[in-house]
């Protein structure tokens, strides 16, 4: 590892576990060597539907400034805007329980904003079965595919708040997205959250 690696910015999503996202947390996290930015993240369990495929997954509510400058978070009103990780559709299954093919997943991701996606908020008491997914399907829109993210699906934090209010559940910060200079600093930061 040379000088270049210490300047490269890495991004990681880390769960808070028993830690509270408060001023003490922010003060301590700001002391992490190489830290550039800290973004709070709220998780909302949902079921996604594209054509005949469904998937139980999670929307990660975050300030879109984490990925782009001058985001247009509210340009679609109440329709959630999705930033999809490169493998975010990999666990989709059709009505017969067959896993989505890599080719079909790539086709969907390449469709971008033209992709017709629906979501349903998961009921806390509902069984984790794709066939008994909630019956109310609402539209959402893919805005981009994030090549630097894996299976995560991000939505604007403002829309995460609205979904929590609609589901009559409080918004709680469960993870943070960290941007850190240097691979070694990244690994050290990850260990702090384990």
C-alpha positions in Angstrom: 0.0 0.0 0.0 1.4 3.3 -1.1 0.6 6.9 -0.6 -2.3 6.7 -3.1 -4.2 4.3 -0.8 -4.2 6.7 2.1 -5.9 9.3 -0.1 -8.5 7.0 -1.6 -12.0 7.3 0.0 -13.8 4.1 1.0 -17.4 3.8 2.0 -18.8 1.3 4.4 -22.2 0.7 6.0 -21.9 -0.4 9.7 -24.7 -1.4 12.1 -24.8 0.6 15.3 -25.7 -2.5 17.4 -26.2 -1.2 21.0 -24.7 2.2 20.3 -27.0 5.2 20.2 -26.8 7.7 17.4 -26.4 10.9 19.5 -23.9 13.8 20.0 -21.5 11.6 22.0 -21.5 9.0 19.2 -20.8 11.7 16.6 -18.0 13.2 18.8 -16.3 9.8 19.2 -16.8 8.8 15.6 -15.3 12.1 14.4 -12.0 11.1 16.1 -11.6 8.0 13.9 -8.5 8.4 11.8 -9.2 9.3 8.2 -13.0 9.9 8.7 -14.5 12.2 6.2 -18.2 11.9 6.5 -20.8 10.2 8.7 -24.4 9.6 7.5 -27.2 8.2 9.7 -29.2 5.3 8.2 -32.7 4.1 9.0 -33.8 0.6 7.9 -37.3 -0.1 6.6 -38.3 -3.7 5.9 -40.2 -4.0 2.6 -41.1 -6.5 -0.1 -40.1 -5.5 -3.7 -42.0 -6.6 -6.8 -40.8 -6.4 -10.4 -43.1 -8.2 -12.9 -43.4 -11.7 -11.5 -40.4 -11.4 -9.1 -40.6 -10.5 -5.5 -38.0 -10.1 -2.7 -38.0 -9.4 1.0 -35.5 -6.7 1.5 -34.7 -3.4 3.3 -34.8 0.2 2.2 -31.9 2.1 3.7 -33.0 5.7 4.4 -30.1 8.1 4.0 -29.2 11.7 3.0 -28.6 11.3 -0.7 -25.6 13.7 -0.4 -23.7 10.6 0.6 -23.8 9.6 -3.1 -24.3 12.7 -5.1 -24.1 16.4 -4.7 -27.3 18.5 -5.1 -29.7 15.5 -5.0 -33.3 16.0 -6.1 -34.7 14.0 -3.2 -38.2 15.2 -3.4 -38.7 15.5 -7.2 -41.1 12.5 -7.2 -43.1 13.5 -4.1 -44.2 10.5 -2.2 -42.9 7.9 -4.7 -39.7 6.5 -3.2 -36.6 7.1 -5.3 -34.2 4.1 -5.2 -30.5 3.9 -5.5 -29.9 0.2 -6.1 -26.7 -1.7 -5.2 -25.2 -3.7 -8.0 -26.6 -7.0 -6.5 -29.7 -5.6 -4.9 -32.0 -7.8 -7.0 -30.1 -11.0 -6.7 -32.5 -12.6 -4.1 -35.6 -12.0 -6.2 -37.8 -15.1 -6.8 -40.6 -15.7 -9.2 -44.0 -17.1 -8.2 -42.7 -20.6 -8.6 -39.8 -19.9 -6.1 -37.1 -19.8 -8.8 -34.2 -17.5 -8.3 -33.8 -14.6 -10.7 -31.1 -15.2 -13.3 -28.0 -13.1 -13.4 -29.0 -12.1 -17.0 -32.5 -11.0 -15.9 -31.1 -9.1 -12.9 -28.7 -7.2 -15.2 -31.5 -6.5 -17.7 -33.6 -4.9 -14.9 -30.7 -2.9 -13.6 -29.9 -1.6 -17.0 -33.5 -0.4 -17.5 -32.9 2.3 -14.8 -35.8 4.8 -14.5 -37.9 2.8 -17.0 -38.0 -0.2 -14.6 -41.5 -0.6 -13.1 -40.9 -1.4 -9.4 -43.5 -1.7 -6.6 -43.0 -2.1 -2.9 -45.1 -3.1 0.1 -44.3 -2.3 3.7 -43.8 -5.4 5.7 -46.1 -6.0 8.6 -44.2 -6.7 11.8 -46.3 -9.8 12.6 -46.4 -11.1 9.0 -44.6 -14.4 8.3 -41.4 -14.1 6.2 -43.0 -15.7 3.1 -43.0 -14.2 -0.3 -46.3 -15.7 -1.2 -48.1 -14.0 1.7 -46.6 -10.6 1.0 -48.8 -7.7 1.8 -51.5 -6.9 -0.7 -50.9 -3.1 -1.1 -48.3 -2.5 -3.8 -47.1 1.1 -4.2 -44.8 2.4 -7.0 -41.2 3.4 -6.5 -38.6 4.5 -9.1 -35.0 3.4 -9.7 -32.8 6.5 -10.1 -29.4 4.9 -10.4 -27.3 1.8 -9.8 -24.5 2.3 -7.3 -21.5 0.2 -8.5 -19.8 0.8 -5.1 -22.7 -0.7 -3.1 -23.6 -4.4 -3.0 -27.1 -5.5 -2.0 -28.3 -2.3 -0.4 -31.2 -0.2 -1.7 -31.1 3.4 -0.6 -34.0 5.9 -0.4 -33.9 9.5 0.7 -34.1 9.9 4.5 -37.1 12.3 4.0 -39.0 9.5 2.2 -37.9 7.0 4.9 -39.5 9.3 7.5 -42.8 9.4 5.4 -42.9 5.6 5.1 -42.4 5.2 8.9 -45.2 7.6 9.5 -47.5 5.8 7.1 -46.7 2.5 8.8 -47.2 4.2 12.2 -43.7 3.2 13.3 -40.9 5.5 14.7 -37.9 6.2 12.5 -34.8 4.9 14.2 -31.2 5.2 13.2 -29.8 1.6 13.1 -26.6 2.0 11.0 -24.2 4.7 9.7 -22.5 5.0 6.4 -18.9 6.1 6.9 -16.6 7.6 4.3 -13.0 7.2 5.3 -9.7 7.9 3.6 -7.3 4.9 3.4 -8.0 1.2 3.4 -6.2 0.7 6.8 -8.3 3.4 8.4 -11.4 1.7 7.0 -10.5 -1.7 8.5 -9.7 0.0 11.9 -13.1 1.8 11.8 -14.9 -1.5 11.0 -13.3 -3.2 14.0 -14.6 -0.4 16.3 -18.2 -1.3 15.4 -17.8 -5.1 15.9 
